Amino acid sequence: GYAACLIAEMAAAVVTLESNVALTQAAAANAREFGLATVEAATGTLSDGCEDRAPYDFILIQGAVEIGLGALFQQLAPDGRLIAIETMTGEASRRAGSAVRYQRVDGQISERALFDATAPVISEFRKPAAFVF
């Protein structure tokens, strides 16, 4: 809920999605404490997003992703942006990643690497383990 409270100062409305009910309740309590009526806290599967509240002008993922952004791309408004840290695959770059800005333009998703970054991969966005020879 911390980022949602910060973003609420710049946005007309903010939806924060947590996969854990306790975190959702904490986010809602923080928003109330700071008088941020424009922040709505929801619980759900992170990779599914909040389709019933879409479309979104901006989606921020607080953590790294390897896969699973498709549903979120579909929830972006025209010219909407999604920011995430995308990890690179391969043994040599196990912890390397880039902050990436995705943008929906004419129904297509474009991407632009912004800067090098690392963060823990969110479990719902983790690539399943595979056999490597």
MARBA-3410 file (N, C-alpha, C, O; in Angstrom, 1 decimal):
133
0.8,-1.2,0.0,0.0,0.0,0.0,0.8,1.3,0.0,0.3,2.3,-0.3 ~ 2.1,1.2,0.3,3.0,2.4,0.4,3.0,3.1,-1.0,2.8,4.3,-1.0 ~ 3.3,2.3,-2.0,3.4,2.9,-3.4,2.1,3.5,-3.8,2.0,4.5,-4.4 ~ 1.0,2.8,-3.4,-0.4,3.3,-3.8,-0.6,4.6,-3.2,-1.2,5.5,-3.8 ~ -0.2,4.8,-1.9,-0.4,6.1,-1.2,0.4,7.2,-1.9,0.0,8.3,-2.0
1.6,6.9,-2.3,2.5,7.9,-3.0,1.9,8.2,-4.4,1.8,9.4,-4.7 ~ 1.5,7.2,-5.1,0.9,7.5,-6.4,-0.4,8.2,-6.3,-0.8,9.0,-7.2 ~ -1.2,8.0,-5.3,-2.5,8.7,-5.1,-2.3,10.2,-5.1,-3.3,10.9,-5.4 ~ -1.2,10.7,-4.8,-1.0,12.1,-4.8,-0.9,12.7,-6.2,-1.0,13.9,-6.4 ~ -0.7,11.8,-7.2,-0.5,12.2,-8.6,-1.6,11.7,-9.5,-1.6,12.0,-10.7
-2.5,10.8,-9.0,-3.5,10.2,-9.8,-4.9,10.4,-9.3,-5.1,10.7,-8.2 ~ -5.8,10.3,-10.2,-7.2,10.6,-9.9,-7.8,9.4,-9.0,-8.6,9.6,-8.1 ~ -7.3,8.2,-9.3,-7.7,7.0,-8.6,-6.6,5.9,-8.7,-5.9,5.9,-9.7 ~ -6.5,5.1,-7.6,-5.5,4.1,-7.6,-6.1,2.8,-7.0,-6.9,2.8,-6.1 ~ -5.8,1.7,-7.7,-6.2,0.4,-7.3,-4.9,-0.3,-6.9,-4.0,-0.5,-7.7
-4.8,-0.8,-5.7,-3.7,-1.6,-5.3,-4.1,-3.0,-5.1,-5.1,-3.3,-4.4 ~ -3.4,-3.9,-5.7,-3.8,-5.4,-5.7,-2.8,-6.1,-4.9,-1.6,-6.0,-5.2 ~ -3.2,-6.9,-3.9,-2.4,-7.7,-3.1,-2.9,-9.2,-3.2,-4.1,-9.4,-3.4 ~ -2.0,-10.1,-3.1,-2.4,-11.5,-3.2,-2.7,-12.1,-1.8,-3.2,-13.2,-1.6 ~ -2.5,-11.3,-0.8,-2.6,-11.7,0.6,-3.6,-10.7,1.3,-3.5,-9.5,1.2
-4.7,-11.3,1.9,-5.7,-10.5,2.5,-5.2,-9.6,3.6,-5.6,-8.4,3.7 ~ -4.3,-10.0,4.4,-3.7,-9.2,5.4,-3.0,-7.9,4.8,-3.1,-6.8,5.4 ~ -2.3,-8.1,3.7,-1.7,-7.0,3.1,-2.7,-6.0,2.5,-2.5,-4.8,2.5 ~ -3.8,-6.6,1.9,-4.9,-5.8,1.4,-5.4,-4.9,2.5,-5.7,-3.7,2.4 ~ -5.7,-5.5,3.7,-6.3,-4.8,4.8,-5.3,-3.7,5.3,-5.7,-2.6,5.6
-4.0,-4.0,5.3,-3.0,-3.0,5.7,-3.0,-1.9,4.8,-2.9,-0.7,5.2 ~ -3.0,-2.2,3.5,-3.0,-1.1,2.4,-4.2,-0.2,2.6,-4.1,1.0,2.5 ~ -5.4,-0.8,2.8,-6.6,0.0,3.0,-6.6,0.8,4.2,-7.0,2.0,4.2 ~ -6.0,0.3,5.3,-5.9,1.0,6.6,-4.9,2.2,6.4,-5.2,3.3,6.9 ~ -3.8,2.0,5.7,-2.9,3.1,5.4,-3.5,4.2,4.6,-3.3,5.4,4.9
-4.3,3.8,3.6,-4.9,4.8,2.8,-5.9,5.6,3.6,-6.0,6.9,3.5 ~ -6.7,5.0,4.4,-7.7,5.7,5.3,-6.9,6.6,6.3,-7.3,7.7,6.5 ~ -5.8,6.1,6.9,-5.1,6.9,7.8,-4.6,8.2,7.2,-4.5,9.2,7.9 ~ -4.2,8.1,6.0,-3.7,9.3,5.3,-4.7,10.1,4.5,-4.4,11.1,3.8 ~ -6.0,9.7,4.7,-7.1,10.4,4.1,-7.2,10.3,2.6,-7.6,11.2,1.9
-6.7,9.2,2.0,-6.6,9.0,0.6,-7.8,8.2,0.1,-7.7,6.9,0.0 ~ -9.0,8.8,0.0,-10.2,8.1,-0.5,-10.1,7.6,-1.9,-10.9,6.8,-2.3 ~ -9.1,8.1,-2.6,-9.0,7.6,-4.0,-8.2,6.3,-4.2,-8.1,5.8,-5.3 ~ -7.8,5.7,-3.1,-7.1,4.4,-3.1,-8.0,3.3,-2.7,-8.7,3.3,-1.7 ~ -8.1,2.3,-3.6,-8.9,1.2,-3.4,-8.0,0.0,-3.3,-7.2,-0.3,-4.2
-8.2,-0.8,-2.2,-7.4,-2.0,-2.0,-8.2,-3.3,-2.4,-9.3,-3.4,-2.0 ~ -7.6,-4.2,-3.2,-8.2,-5.4,-3.6,-7.3,-6.6,-3.4,-6.1,-6.4,-3.4 ~ -7.9,-7.7,-3.3,-7.2,-9.0,-3.1,-7.4,-9.9,-4.3,-8.6,-10.0,-4.8 ~ -6.4,-10.4,-4.9,-6.6,-11.3,-6.0,-5.2,-11.9,-6.5,-4.2,-11.6,-5.9 ~ -5.3,-12.6,-7.6,-4.1,-13.1,-8.2,-3.4,-12.0,-9.0,-4.0,-11.4,-9.9
-2.2,-11.7,-8.6,-1.5,-10.6,-9.2,-1.4,-10.7,-10.7,-1.6,-9.7,-11.4 ~ -1.1,-11.8,-11.3,-0.9,-11.9,-12.7,-2.3,-11.8,-13.5,-2.3,-11.6,-14.7 ~ -3.4,-11.9,-12.7,-4.7,-11.7,-13.4,-5.1,-10.2,-13.3,-6.0,-9.8,-14.1 ~ -4.5,-9.5,-12.5,-4.9,-8.0,-12.3,-6.3,-7.9,-11.8,-6.8,-8.8,-11.1 ~ -6.8,-6.7,-11.9,-8.2,-6.4,-11.5,-9.0,-6.0,-12.8,-9.2,-4.8,-13.0
-9.4,-7.0,-13.5,-10.1,-6.8,-14.8,-11.4,-5.9,-14.6,-11.7,-5.2,-15.5 ~ -12.1,-6.1,-13.5,-13.3,-5.4,-13.4,-13.2,-3.9,-13.1,-14.1,-3.2,-13.2 ~ -11.9,-3.5,-12.9,-11.7,-2.1,-12.7,-10.9,-1.4,-13.8,-10.6,-0.2,-13.8 ~ -10.6,-2.3,-14.8,-9.8,-1.8,-16.0,-10.7,-1.0,-16.9,-11.9,-1.0,-16.8 ~ -10.2,-0.2,-17.8,-8.7,-0.1,-18.1,-7.9,0.8,-17.2,-8.5,1.7,-16.6
-6.6,0.6,-17.3,-5.7,1.4,-16.4,-4.8,2.2,-17.3,-4.3,1.8,-18.4 ~ -4.5,3.4,-16.9,-3.6,4.3,-17.6,-2.1,3.9,-17.2,-1.2,4.1,-18.0 ~ -2.0,3.3,-16.0,-0.6,3.0,-15.5,-0.7,1.8,-14.6,-1.6,1.7,-13.7 ~ 0.2,0.8,-14.8,0.3,-0.3,-13.9,1.7,-0.4,-13.4,2.6,-0.4,-14.3 ~ 2.0,-0.5,-12.1,3.3,-0.6,-11.6,3.4,-2.0,-10.9,2.6,-2.3,-10.0
4.3,-2.8,-11.2,4.6,-4.0,-10.6,5.8,-3.9,-9.7,6.9,-3.6,-10.1 ~ 5.6,-4.1,-8.4,6.6,-3.9,-7.4,7.4,-5.2,-7.2,7.1,-5.8,-6.1 ~ 8.2,-5.5,-8.1,9.0,-6.7,-8.0,9.4,-7.2,-9.4,8.9,-6.5,-10.4 ~ 10.1,-8.2,-9.5,10.6,-8.7,-10.8,9.6,-9.7,-11.4,8.9,-10.4,-10.7 ~ 9.6,-9.8,-12.7,8.8,-10.7,-13.5,9.6,-11.5,-14.4,10.6,-11.0,-15.0
9.2,-12.7,-14.7,9.8,-13.5,-15.7,8.8,-13.8,-16.8,9.2,-13.8,-18.0 ~ 7.6,-14.0,-16.5,6.5,-14.3,-17.4,5.2,-13.8,-16.8,5.2,-13.3,-15.7 ~ 4.1,-13.9,-17.6,2.8,-13.7,-17.1,2.2,-12.3,-17.1,1.3,-12.0,-16.3 ~ 2.6,-11.5,-18.0,2.1,-10.1,-18.1,0.9,-9.9,-19.1,0.3,-8.9,-19.1 ~ 0.6,-11.0,-19.8,-0.5,-10.9,-20.8,-1.8,-10.3,-20.4,-2.3,-9.5,-21.0
-2.3,-10.8,-19.2,-3.6,-10.3,-18.8,-3.5,-8.8,-18.4,-4.4,-8.1,-18.6 ~ -2.4,-8.4,-17.8,-2.2,-7.0,-17.5,-2.1,-6.1,-18.7,-2.6,-5.0,-18.7 ~ -1.4,-6.6,-19.7,-1.4,-5.8,-21.0,-2.8,-5.6,-21.5,-3.1,-4.5,-22.0 ~ -3.6,-6.6,-21.4,-5.0,-6.4,-21.9,-5.8,-5.4,-21.1,-6.8,-4.9,-21.6 ~ -5.4,-5.1,-19.9,-6.1,-4.2,-19.0,-5.6,-2.7,-19.1,-6.1,-1.8,-18.5
-4.6,-2.5,-20.0,-4.1,-1.2,-20.2,-5.0,-0.4,-21.1,-5.5,-0.9,-22.1 ~ -5.3,0.8,-20.8,-6.0,1.7,-21.6,-5.2,2.1,-22.9,-4.0,1.8,-22.9 ~ -5.8,2.6,-23.9,-4.9,3.1,-25.0,-3.9,4.0,-24.5,-4.2,5.0,-23.8 ~ -2.7,3.9,-25.0,-1.5,4.6,-24.5,-1.1,4.4,-23.1,-0.3,5.1,-22.5 ~ -1.8,3.4,-22.4,-1.4,3.0,-21.0,-0.1,2.4,-20.9,0.5,1.8,-21.9
0.5,2.6,-19.8,1.9,2.1,-19.5,1.9,1.1,-18.4,1.2,1.2,-17.4 ~ 2.9,0.2,-18.5,3.1,-0.8,-17.4,4.6,-0.8,-17.1,5.4,-0.9,-18.1 ~ 5.0,-0.7,-15.9,6.4,-0.7,-15.5,6.7,-1.9,-14.7,6.0,-2.2,-13.7 ~ 7.7,-2.6,-15.0,8.1,-3.8,-14.2,9.6,-4.0,-14.4,10.3,-3.5,-15.3 ~ 10.2,-4.8,-13.5,11.6,-5.2,-13.6,11.5,-6.6,-14.2,10.9,-7.5,-13.7
12.1,-6.7,-15.4,12.1,-8.0,-16.1,13.4,-8.6,-15.9,14.5,-8.0,-16.2 ~ 13.4,-9.9,-15.4,14.7,-10.6,-15.2,15.1,-11.2,-16.5,14.3,-11.5,-17.4 ~ 16.4,-11.3,-16.7,17.0,-12.0,-17.8,17.2,-13.4,-17.5,17.4,-13.8,-16.4 ~ 17.0,-14.3,-18.6,17.1,-15.7,-18.4,18.6,-16.1,-18.6,19.3,-15.4,-19.2 ~ 18.9,-17.3,-18.1,20.2,-17.8,-18.3,21.0,-17.8,-17.0,20.9,-17.0,-16.2
21.9,-18.8,-16.9,22.7,-19.0,-15.7,23.6,-17.8,-15.4,23.7,-17.3,-14.3 ~ 24.2,-17.2,-16.4,25.2,-16.1,-16.3,24.5,-14.8,-15.8,25.1,-14.0,-15.1 ~ 23.2,-14.7,-16.1,22.5,-13.4,-15.7,21.4,-13.7,-14.8,20.4,-13.0,-14.8 ~ 21.6,-14.7,-13.9,20.5,-15.1,-13.0,19.9,-13.9,-12.2,18.7,-13.9,-12.0 ~ 20.7,-13.0,-11.8,20.2,-11.9,-11.0,20.1,-10.5,-11.8,19.7,-9.5,-11.2
20.4,-10.5,-13.0,20.4,-9.3,-13.8,19.0,-9.0,-14.3,18.2,-9.9,-14.5 ~ 18.7,-7.8,-14.4,17.4,-7.4,-15.0,17.4,-6.0,-15.4,18.3,-5.2,-15.2 ~ 16.2,-5.6,-16.0,16.1,-4.2,-16.4,14.7,-3.7,-16.1,13.7,-4.5,-16.1 ~ 14.6,-2.5,-15.7,13.3,-1.9,-15.5,12.8,-1.6,-16.9,13.5,-1.0,-17.8 ~ 11.6,-2.1,-17.2,11.1,-2.0,-18.6,9.7,-1.2,-18.6,8.9,-1.4,-17.7
9.6,-0.3,-19.5,8.3,0.4,-19.7,7.6,-0.2,-20.9,8.1,-0.2,-22.0 ~ 6.5,-0.8,-20.7,5.6,-1.3,-21.8,4.5,-0.3,-22.0,4.1,0.3,-21.1 ~ 4.2,-0.1,-23.3,3.1,0.8,-23.6,2.2,0.2,-24.6,2.6,-0.4,-25.6 ~ 0.9,0.4,-24.4,-0.1,-0.1,-25.4,-0.4,1.0,-26.4,-0.9,2.1,-26.0 ~ 0.0,0.8,-27.6,-0.3,1.8,-28.7,-1.0,1.1,-29.8,-0.4,0.1,-30.4
-2.1,1.6,-30.2,-2.9,1.0,-31.3,-3.1,-0.5,-31.1,-3.1,-1.3,-32.1 ~ -3.4,-0.9,-29.9,-3.6,-2.3,-29.5,-2.4,-3.2,-29.5,-2.5,-4.4,-29.1 ~ -1.2,-2.7,-29.7,0.0,-3.4,-29.7,0.8,-3.0,-28.5,0.7,-1.8,-28.0 ~ 1.6,-3.9,-27.9,2.5,-3.6,-26.8,3.9,-3.3,-27.3,4.5,-4.2,-27.9 ~ 4.4,-2.2,-27.0,5.8,-1.9,-27.2,6.6,-1.9,-25.9,6.0,-1.7,-24.8
7.9,-2.1,-26.0,8.6,-2.1,-24.7,9.9,-1.3,-24.9,10.5,-1.2,-26.0 ~ 10.4,-0.7,-23.8,11.6,0.0,-23.8,12.3,-0.2,-22.5,11.8,0.1,-21.4 ~ 13.5,-0.7,-22.5,14.4,-0.8,-21.3,14.7,0.5,-20.8,15.1,1.4,-21.6 ~ 14.6,0.7,-19.5,14.9,2.0,-18.9,16.2,2.1,-18.2,17.0,3.0,-18.5 ~ 16.5,1.1,-17.4,17.8,1.1,-16.7,17.9,-0.3,-16.0,17.0,-1.1,-15.9
19.2,-0.7,-15.7,19.4,-1.9,-15.0,18.8,-1.9,-13.6,18.9,-0.9,-12.9 ~ 18.2,-3.0,-13.2,17.6,-3.1,-11.9,17.5,-4.6,-11.5,17.5,-5.5,-12.3 ~ 17.4,-4.8,-10.2,17.1,-6.1,-9.7,16.1,-6.0,-8.6,16.0,-5.0,-7.9 ~ 15.3,-7.1,-8.4,14.3,-7.2,-7.4,14.0,-8.7,-7.3,14.2,-9.4,-8.3 ~ 13.5,-9.1,-6.2,13.0,-10.5,-6.1,11.9,-10.7,-7.1,11.0,-9.9,-7.3
11.9,-11.9,-7.7,10.8,-12.3,-8.7,9.6,-12.6,-7.8,9.6,-13.4,-6.9 ~ 8.5,-12.0,-8.2,7.2,-12.3,-7.6,6.8,-13.7,-8.0,6.8,-14.0,-9.2 ~ 6.4,-14.5,-7.0,6.1,-15.9,-7.3,5.1,-16.1,-8.5,5.3,-17.1,-9.2 ~ 4.1,-15.3,-8.6,3.1,-15.5,-9.6,3.6,-15.1,-11.0,3.0,-15.4,-12.0 ~ 4.8,-14.5,-11.1,5.4,-14.1,-12.3,6.7,-14.9,-12.6,7.5,-14.5,-13.4
6.9,-16.0,-11.9,8.1,-16.8,-12.0,7.9,-17.9,-13.1,6.8,-18.5,-13.1 ~ 8.9,-18.0,-13.9,8.9,-19.1,-14.9,9.0,-20.4,-14.2,9.8,-20.6,-13.3 ~ 8.2,-21.4,-14.6,8.3,-22.7,-14.0,9.7,-23.3,-14.2,10.3,-23.1,-15.2 ~ 10.1,-24.1,-13.2,11.4,-24.7,-13.3,11.4,-25.7,-14.5,10.4,-26.4,-14.7 ~ 12.5,-25.8,-15.2,12.6,-26.6,-16.4,13.9,-27.4,-16.3,14.9,-26.9,-15.7
13.9,-28.5,-16.9,15.1,-29.3,-17.0,16.1,-28.6,-17.9,15.8,-28.2,-19.0 ~ 17.4,-28.5,-17.5,18.4,-27.9,-18.2,19.6,-29.0,-18.3,20.0,-29.5,-17.3 ~ 20.0,-29.3,-19.5,21.1,-30.2,-19.6,22.4,-29.6,-19.8,23.4,-30.2,-19.9
END
